[in-house]
Amino acid sequence: MDSAQYDVLIVGGGNAGLCAAMSALELGVKVGILEKAPRAQRGGNSTLTSHMRFAFDSVEDLVPLINEPSEQTIKDMADKLPGRPQADLWDEIMRATEGQSDQDLVHIHVRESYNTIRWLRSKGNSWVSNSGDPTAGDLILMNGGGFGLQDHNYNFVESNGAKVHYDTSAFELIQDSRGRVTGVTALGPDGIVNIYGKAVVLASGGFEGNAAMRARYLGAKWDTVKMRGVPYNTGEGLEMALDIGAMPYGSWSSCHASPQDMNRPTYSLPSSQSIGGREWNRYAYPFGILVNVNGQRFVDEGEDIRAMTYAKMGRSILTQPQGVAFQIFDAKTRRMGLLSAYGTASGDTKGTLEELANSLGIDPIGLTNTVAEFNGAIQPGSANLTAFRTDGISTSGITPAKSNYAISIEEPPFEGYAVCCGITFTFGGLLVEPQTAQVQHVAGRPIPGLYTAGEMLGGLWHWNYPSGSGMMSGATFGRIAGNSAARDALSI
Ligand SMILES: Cc1cc2nc3c(=O)[nH]c(=O)nc-3n(C[C@H](O)[C@H](O)[C@H](O)COP(=O)(O)OP(=O)(O)OC[C@H]3O[C@@H](n4cnc5c(N)ncnc54)[C@H](O)[C@@H]3O)c2cc1C
């Protein structure tokens, strides 16, 4: 059965797809969006997010994004982080990825980040100051979170003429005899359907929802990890592009994975957000120690601020016996308000470390020895437990070291929380021409009519990433891809 014909056909209605749609609509073209999920679960991982990481010179740049911030709010923000100039954002990305990010892509990502935020604002999105998660390390959050952003942008594109085909899962690209991509074949509510576009934007996320692909590309143990996000991103977008010769690019063997409550569900749905989704992230680890079932530390919990380490911390936990670890804190961390997001966390609070170890299933002798050794290795100085900067208070003479926030574990009651690895999204993607987001062929030339954005665009993230970057790059390159695809469609 053949179906609709669009100028720009977008596969996937996450943040990247909707930004591509909003951008294409600016050029007056006819836009169609295929979304695999039913309407009630639309919007992808983007619905589960909270913030975007972008460059800004001073907090004055944030004022136009927030609905009437008070003088006090502005002052509080400036005290925490006076600005994040473009050079700092560049450094954060290169620090997190050990310099492996594609510099041409990062250049555009950094240069366009604030412009893109202002563009989103011009479409009616807004931000609020971050008064919630004390480990977040960013000043403002999307108003209503990613759920609010996506809800607004769905309403925006639908009321501006875009047609969304829900429950429609693309699985094959259609090409003409000259190799131009002219549409997709999809499984819709009534069966197999061809849907045509003069240009196609692939924005259907990574392969984190596909256990076989996780095992194939990420390796042992990754097939059985829990997901933090939606179950819909199962890699068909990538596979159908590879099937027609698209060049894979970036880090196919690594992903974003963070510490999650041991008892979190195997995935989360967008609808959980509309009813105030339960918090499963366990991100206070820089302000305590992390041990395995033997009571041994295995990672530098304070290597950097949390925003720079959490995306690789899941992988460290996965390498431990049973794939489980325990975050251990003493009374100081609770008193400083750093565990405010741990209300429903799986764990226990006890008067002694032995009792805590026995309760959680940790070797008690291992834990008490580790804590004694850790406390004895802390170097003098005044600790500053803030998510916005490191404090340089470290250990000496133990392996692994703790490079920052090395405060003692000595004041009862002691708290411990069981965590596992939760995969967020995969890093492997497609090679694009950075200025246009046009997908490149293994033969070394562009694929006519094919563009991509969001997690499908490869080359930005390698083994780690700074928090808030996925939504930012998805918006930036989604906007670029939508504009390029619309121009392409208008030119034929
Ligand atoms: C719990 C959680 C919290 C996060 N928090 C943040 C944060 O605060 N800041 C940040 O920057 N990043 C965050 N991320 C990462 C962020 O979600 C991603 O970087 C971003 O959403 C990627 O956007 P996308 O449009 O590429 O993918 P998605 O938003 O996942 O959208 C992909 C869409 O494609 C659809 N789809 C999949 N396959 C098909 C198909 N075959 N046919 C049609 N449609 C298909 C899916 O249903 C989905 O709607 C978080 C992720 C999770 C899971």
The ligand as an SDF file (V2000), in Angstrom:
LIG
                    3D

 53 58  0  0  0  0  0  0  0  0999 V2000
   16.3930    9.0530   31.6100 C   0  0  0  0  0  0  0  0  0  0  0  0
   17.1840    9.9070   30.6540 C   0  0  0  0  0  0  0  0  0  0  0  0
   17.5450   11.1940   31.0320 C   0  0  0  0  0  0  0  0  0  0  0  0
   18.2810   11.9890   30.1710 C   0  0  0  0  0  0  0  0  0  0  0  0
   18.5710   13.2750   30.5460 N   0  0  0  0  0  0  0  0  0  0  0  0
   19.1870   14.0940   29.6690 C   0  0  0  0  0  0  0  0  0  0  0  0
   19.3540   15.4840   29.9690 C   0  0  0  0  0  0  0  0  0  0  0  0
   18.9110   15.9950   30.9860 O   0  0  0  0  0  0  0  0  0  0  0  0
   20.0060   16.2370   29.0440 N   0  0  0  0  0  0  0  0  0  0  0  0
   20.4650   15.7300   27.8470 C   0  0  0  0  0  0  0  0  0  0  0  0
   21.0500   16.4600   27.0530 O   0  0  0  0  0  0  0  0  0  0  0  0
   20.2800   14.4290   27.5480 N   0  0  0  0  0  0  0  0  0  0  0  0
   19.6490   13.6110   28.4080 C   0  0  0  0  0  0  0  0  0  0  0  0
   19.4250   12.3090   28.0580 N   0  0  0  0  0  0  0  0  0  0  0  0
   19.8440   11.8730   26.7170 C   0  0  0  0  0  0  0  0  0  0  0  0
   18.8110   12.3580   25.7000 C   0  0  0  0  0  0  0  0  0  0  0  0
   17.5930   11.7390   25.9900 O   0  0  0  0  0  0  0  0  0  0  0  0
   19.2210   12.0550   24.2700 C   0  0  0  0  0  0  0  0  0  0  0  0
   20.4750   12.6080   24.0140 O   0  0  0  0  0  0  0  0  0  0  0  0
   18.2110   12.6710   23.2970 C   0  0  0  0  0  0  0  0  0  0  0  0
   16.9020   12.4640   23.7160 O   0  0  0  0  0  0  0  0  0  0  0  0
   18.3770   12.1000   21.9060 C   0  0  0  0  0  0  0  0  0  0  0  0
   17.4040   12.6660   21.0650 O   0  0  0  0  0  0  0  0  0  0  0  0
   16.9390   11.8850   19.7820 P   0  0  0  0  0  0  0  0  0  0  0  0
   15.8990   12.7340   19.1570 O   0  0  0  0  0  0  0  0  0  0  0  0
   18.1180   11.4750   18.9860 O   0  0  0  0  0  0  0  0  0  0  0  0
   16.3170   10.5170   20.3420 O   0  0  0  0  0  0  0  0  0  0  0  0
   14.9390   10.2160   21.0800 P   0  0  0  0  0  0  0  0  0  0  0  0
   14.4580   11.3750   21.8510 O   0  0  0  0  0  0  0  0  0  0  0  0
   15.0870    8.9430   21.8070 O   0  0  0  0  0  0  0  0  0  0  0  0
   13.9150   10.0450   19.8740 O   0  0  0  0  0  0  0  0  0  0  0  0
   13.9650    8.9540   18.9870 C   0  0  0  0  0  0  0  0  0  0  0  0
   12.5620    8.7320   18.4830 C   0  0  0  0  0  0  0  0  0  0  0  0
   12.5920    7.8280   17.3790 O   0  0  0  0  0  0  0  0  0  0  0  0
   11.4990    6.9280   17.4940 C   0  0  0  0  0  0  0  0  0  0  0  0
   11.8510    5.7340   16.7140 N   0  0  0  0  0  0  0  0  0  0  0  0
   12.7530    4.7790   17.0070 C   0  0  0  0  0  0  0  0  0  0  0  0
   12.8180    3.8810   16.0170 N   0  0  0  0  0  0  0  0  0  0  0  0
   11.9460    4.2910   15.0630 C   0  0  0  0  0  0  0  0  0  0  0  0
   11.5580    3.7690   13.8010 C   0  0  0  0  0  0  0  0  0  0  0  0
   12.0900    2.6460   13.2990 N   0  0  0  0  0  0  0  0  0  0  0  0
   10.6030    4.4360   13.0830 N   0  0  0  0  0  0  0  0  0  0  0  0
   10.0310    5.5690   13.5770 C   0  0  0  0  0  0  0  0  0  0  0  0
   10.3730    6.1000   14.7820 N   0  0  0  0  0  0  0  0  0  0  0  0
   11.3260    5.4690   15.5040 C   0  0  0  0  0  0  0  0  0  0  0  0
   11.3490    6.6960   18.9720 C   0  0  0  0  0  0  0  0  0  0  0  0
   10.0570    6.2510   19.3150 O   0  0  0  0  0  0  0  0  0  0  0  0
   11.6480    8.0890   19.5280 C   0  0  0  0  0  0  0  0  0  0  0  0
   10.4790    8.8710   19.6540 O   0  0  0  0  0  0  0  0  0  0  0  0
   18.6930   11.4810   28.9030 C   0  0  0  0  0  0  0  0  0  0  0  0
   18.3130   10.1960   28.5140 C   0  0  0  0  0  0  0  0  0  0  0  0
   17.5580    9.4110   29.3770 C   0  0  0  0  0  0  0  0  0  0  0  0
   17.1700    8.0420   28.9150 C   0  0  0  0  0  0  0  0  0  0  0  0
  1  2  1  0
  2  3  1  0
  2 52  2  0
  3  4  2  0
  4  5  1  0
  4 50  1  0
  5  6  2  0
  6  7  1  0
  6 13  1  0
  7  8  2  0
  7  9  1  0
  9 10  1  0
 10 11  2  0
 10 12  1  0
 12 13  2  0
 13 14  1  0
 14 15  1  0
 14 50  1  0
 15 16  1  0
 16 17  1  0
 16 18  1  0
 18 19  1  0
 18 20  1  0
 20 21  1  0
 20 22  1  0
 22 23  1  0
 23 24  1  0
 24 25  2  0
 24 26  1  0
 24 27  1  0
 27 28  1  0
 28 29  2  0
 28 30  1  0
 28 31  1  0
 31 32  1  0
 32 33  1  0
 33 34  1  0
 33 48  1  0
 34 35  1  0
 35 36  1  0
 35 46  1  0
 36 37  1  0
 36 45  1  0
 37 38  2  0
 38 39  1  0
 39 40  1  0
 39 45  2  0
 40 41  1  0
 40 42  2  0
 42 43  1  0
 43 44  2  0
 44 45  1  0
 46 47  1  0
 46 48  1  0
 48 49  1  0
 50 51  2  0
 51 52  1  0
 52 53  1  0
M  END
$$$$
